[in-house]
Amino acid sequence: MSYIPRLKNEYKSNVVTRLMKEFSYDNVMQVPKLQKIVISKGVGAAVNDKKLIDHALNEITDISGQKAIATMSKKDVASFKLRKGMPVGVKVTLRGERMYEFLDRFVTTALPRVRDFNGVKSTGFDGRGNYNLGVTEQIIFPEINIDKINKISGMDITFVTSANTDTEAMQLLSELGLPFKKKHEADEKPKLENKPAVTEAALEETPEAEAVVEETPEAEAAVEEAPEAEAAVEETPEAEAAVEETPESEVNEDEENNKEN
């Protein structure tokens, strides 16, 4: 019996059944499948140093288990001292059993070695069912010997599927083991972390408001001083009494006029 990769066997036995139930396919041939995986790496500095291409070829070959090829520039760029036909990158295309073997190693061994890994982003789909993923350090792969690497560099990994939509492709890759970040968790975490900070700051600011409230007795004191003004108003009857005394003076003047007459 020929060897069958673990992920390929898992796809045929379980993944196809789950995808048919979820998307209500009428035929098994409608179920999306992984067609190929392309690993590419740009080496722009190879214009000045040809040995960098050899290092990149050896690294990608060790990672993928298949001989990588150099990619050539398509036109001249004078500002970069680039001539048409010069090697500027490396790539390898995996299909069949090697594709499933690489995906299995990538998911189970390489991704857990990424620092602060919380899942891969779900924004790398191109709208046609293909997913692009960037790796910043090649040392996450156990095939790379850290003592022998020339420079820390990354690479791009493209998963090409037969899915018509990004939703189907994402579900297929999730079933094959690719850990995507959940959108609602990524959105809720910052909010939960920010809320306590805001409330604590608000609580710390409240003593100032309390201090303002404590300062209000001065206003109350000002209100208490108002009775003095009322007392001044109450003193006005004396002026009224003086006004009331004026008739007596008028009576005296009338008596003096009568006597003269």
Secondary structure, DSSP 8 states (H G I E B T S, - for coil): -----HHHHHIIIIIHHHHHHHHT-SSGGGS--EEEEEEEEE-GGGGT-THHHHHHHHHHHHHHSS--EEEE-SS-BGGGTB-TT-EEEEEEEE-HHHHHHHHHHIIIIIGGGSTT---B-S--B-SSS-EEEEES-GGGSTTS-GGG-SS---EEEEEEE--SSHHHHHHHHHHTT--B--HHHHHHHHHHHHHHHHHHHHHHHHHHHHHHHHTTHHHHHHHHTHHHHHHHHHTHHHHHHHHHHHHHHHHHHHHHHHHH-
